[in-house]
Amino acid sequence: MRLTVRTYAAVALIGVTAGLALLGRELLRSEEPPALPATGSPARALYDAHCAVCHGASGKGDGPGARVLRQVMPDFTDPAAMRAVNDRFLFDIIKKGSSQFGRSNAMPSWGMQLSDEEIRALVTFIRSLAPRTSAGSHARKDAP
């Protein structure tokens, strides 16, 4: 199979974007962790540091990384979409990355950088982005 220049450029762009995100994160680290704002939570800080670049600050899937990747990101603020998945699904996809479940390789595995406790906090935070509705949680996806 012969790949086009456009394909090589897209792969290179994804690689450069991922590399810059990791490099930026390393450069912004200091010896002491940054102080959280009084109204902030550790889970919000984790989300901002690891998720918001693609999923957006408010969870709507509109982060700058989503525009570069040109992929549809899930809208964490959509109650129906969030009812369709359970906490185990969210935990597993954060920990192992989406490519482990036959999805895009755009979402990395965070299991080596984040503890299980931090991932559980992220799941709780992500759930908090969707307004609660009276509809039940039937038809939830149990596995990625």
Number of C-alpha atoms within 10 A of each C-alpha: 3 5 7 9 9 9 11 11 11 14 12 12 14 17 13 12 15 16 12 12 15 12 11 11 12 10 9 8 10 8 5 6 7 10 8 11 9 6 6 10 13 14 18 19 17 17 24 15 11 19 21 22 19 24 23 20 16 17 23 18 23 19 18 15 22 18 14 13 15 9 13 12 18 15 20 22 19 16 16 17 13 24 20 14 18 19 18 15 17 22 21 19 21 22 21 16 20 18 14 16 13 9 12 12 13 17 17 17 18 17 17 9 11 16 12 15 9 16 22 19 19 24 20 15 18 22 21 13 17 20 12 14 10 5 9 9 14 10 10 15 16 12 14 16
